[in-house]
Amino acid sequence: MTTAAQDEQRPVLWQLQISHYNEKVRWALDYKRIPHRRRSMLPGVHRLITKRLAGIVTSPVLTIEGKGIGDSSAILQAIEERWPEPQLIPEDELQRRRAMQLEDYFDEELGPHIRRAVYHELLPYPDLVVPLFTEGATVASKALLRGTFPLLRVGMRQTMKIYDEPSARSREKVVAALEVLEEELGDNEYLVGDRFSIADLTAASLFYPIALPPEFPYPSPKWEDLPEGAREFLGELRARPGGQWVAEMYRRHRLPAMATAGT
């Protein structure tokens, strides 16, 4: 089989570069050293693409042999079944159950809230936000997103309820999730057992905005470039033990990308 043919058969990750749920799947693919291709989508347009691929309007979507799988948890299950090593889901039944419970907790109780709280601080600044979606994109795509950003911003606010009161409540939920993380860890290095698992990967990827780790595979804002409100919110969290743990998980386990092509 030629190299081009092999590349065509690789899984394809349809992603929004800055999304933490997309980072969750990217991390699993890279951790397991799975060669794949990435296709970065523009926000807004992505809903049409993911609907066609997997019948959903959210990202990410992973296509394996032409079949689209949506939802980060379902994607990680499919990855684990097809590429079991190195293991992310523990074999021990009690540890497996706890790891899956924690994945679900952080998916539901952290993911939407840290997204809302952070976007509430960033959306007023298109010069900061637009580049986060367009690394490697064509000049035309960058210009399109910049030109349509005011409409996109309205749509994001409506879809994700990025308004003052919901965002304030989401801040509280993020702090509560960090407290859960710290309580679950205690004096341990990992959330379940003595090795990196789906629980750690999920928590660290969804919490990545508080650490802005250099291992994140796409451009992130520099700390000093963040608006004051974002620094005030995130700064208190990144200094805590849970924030330092997120950075440490990235240092230890966020391996270089295994993507072979894409934008």
N, C-alpha and C positions, 0 to 999 in steps of 0.2 A: 504494500500500500504506500502510495506517495505521501510526502509530508503534507501536501495540500489536502489530500483526501482525509488524512488523519485529523487535520485541523478542522475540517468540516464536520467530523463526527464527534467532536468534543462538546461537552455541555456548554450552553450559552446562558450567561447571566444577564438578564435585562434589568438595568439598575438606574437608580438616581444616585449620583456619586456621593452626595452629602448625607443621605439617609442612614440613620443608625440601624434600622431593620435590614437594609441592604448590606451594611457593614457586618452584621451578624452572619449573613450567608457568605460573604466574601471571605471572612475570617475562617469559617469552616472549610471552604474549598482550599484555601491556602495552607491551613494547618494540616490538612490531609494530603497536601501536595498533589492536588487533582488538576491536571491541565484543563483549562477552559478558556472560553472567549467571553469578553464582556462587551455589552452594547449599552452605552449610556444614552438615556432618554432625556428630553427636555421636560421639565415639570409642566403639567397640564396636558401636553401631547401624550405623556406616558399612559394616561388613562385609556386612550384609544388602543394603544399597543398591547397593554396587559389584558384588556378585555378580549382582544382578538386571540391572544396566546393562551390565556388560562381562564377566561370568563370572569375576571375580577377587575377592579379599577384601582388596585393598589399595587405597589412594587415592594419587593422584587418578584420576578418570575424567573425560574430556571427551566430551560428546555433541555431534556435528555432524550436523545433519539427522536426528536421532533415533538415530544409530548411536553406541554407546558405545565409546570407545577407552581402554584401561587401560595402565599403565606409562608413566612420565614420558618415557622415551626414545622410545617409539612415538608418544606424543602430540606431542612436538617434531618428529618426522619428518613427521607428518600436518600440523602447523601450517606447517612450512616448504614443503611441497608445495602447500598451498592458498593460503598467503599468503607468497610468497617474499621480499617486501621489508618492511623492511630485512633483508638477508641475515644469517642466523646460521650457516649451514653453508658454508664456503668453496667456491668453484668450482674452484680449483686442486686437482688430484688429490692431490698430496702433503700440502697443507695440510688438505684434507678428511679424508684418512686419519688424520692426526695429531690433528685436532680430535675426531674420533669415538673415537679410542683414549683420549684424555684424558677425554672424557665418560664412557666406560665405566669407566675406572680410578676416577674420583671417585665414580661411582655405586656401584661394588662395594666399593672399598677405604676409602672415607670415609663415605658415607651411613649405612650401618647402624651404624657404630662411633661416630660422633659422636652419633647418636641414643641409643644405649645408654649411653654415658658421661655424657651430660647428664641423661637421665632417671634414672639411678642417683643423681644428686645432688638432683634436684627432686621425685621421687615421694613422699618422706616429707612433703612440704609441700602439702597440697591447697589451701590458701588461695592459694598461688602458682600452682599448676598449673591448677586449674579455670577461672579467667578466661581462660587462654590458648586455650581451646577454645570459648568461649561469647560472644565479642564480638557484640553485636547479636541474641543469642538471646532467646527469650521467658523470662519469669520462671519459667514451668513447666519449660522445658528446663534452665535453670540449676539449679533445685532438684532436678531428676531426676539430673543429672550429679553434683551434690554429694552427694546421698543414696546413689548407687550407686558413688561413687568408690572405697571400699575394695575392692569386688569388681572394679572396672575395674583398679585397681592390681595386684591379684593376677594378673589375666589378662594385663596388659602385661608383668609380670615373667616370666611363663611363656612367652609368645609370643616376646618379644624377648631372653629370657635375661638379664634385668637383675639379675644377681647380682654379688657382689663380684669373683670371679675373672674372669668374662668381661668385666666392666666395666673392670677394670684392664688387661686385654689390649687392650680397645678404646681406652683412653686412648693406649696405645703406637701403635696403628694411626693414630689421629688425628694424633699428632705426626709419624709417618712420612709421612702424606699431606701435611702442611704442608711438610715438607722437600722432597717431590717438587714441590709447587707452587713453592716458592722456587727450586729448581734449574731447573725448566722456564722460569721467568720470567727468571732471570738479571738482566740490566740492562734487559730489555724491559718495555713497558707491558702487553702482552697475551701470552697463552700461544701463540697461533698467528698468525703474520703481524703486521700493524700495525693490526688492528682487532678490535673486540669480536666474539666468536664463541660458539658453543655450548659450547666448552671453558671460557671465562671465566664464562659464565652458570652453568654447572653447578657449577664450583668455588666461586664466590662464594655461590650460593644454599645449597649444602650446608654451607658454612663459616659461614653467617650467625650461628650462636650465639656465635662467638668475638668478633664485632664488635658485635652487637646494634645494627645501624644504624638511625637514625631513619627511613630510607626504607622499612623493612619495613612492609607495609601493615596489619598488625594489632598489637594491643598486645603488647609484649615486656616481660619483667621489667626493672626498673631495676637497674643494676649493683649499687647499694648494697643492694638487696633480695634479691639472690641469697644462698643459703646459703654458708657459708664454704668448703665443699668445692668448690662450683661456681666461686667466685671464684679459688680456688687453682689449679684446673685451667685455666680459661679465661683467667685474667689473664696467665699466661706466654705464651700463644699470641697474644693480641690485641696484645701489645707487639712481636711479631716483624714483620719485613717482610711476611710473608704475611698476617698479620692486618690490617696497615695497608692492604695491597692490597685485601682484601675490602671494607673500608670505602670505599676509593676507587672501586671498581667500582660500589658502590651509589650513591655520590654522582654519578658520571658517567652511569650508564646505567639506574638503576632509576626508570623514568618513572611518573607517577601512574596509578592504576588506570583501566582502561577498562571495568570492570564496571558494568552499569546497574541491577542489582537483585540481591537475594539477602540472605541472612542470614549 
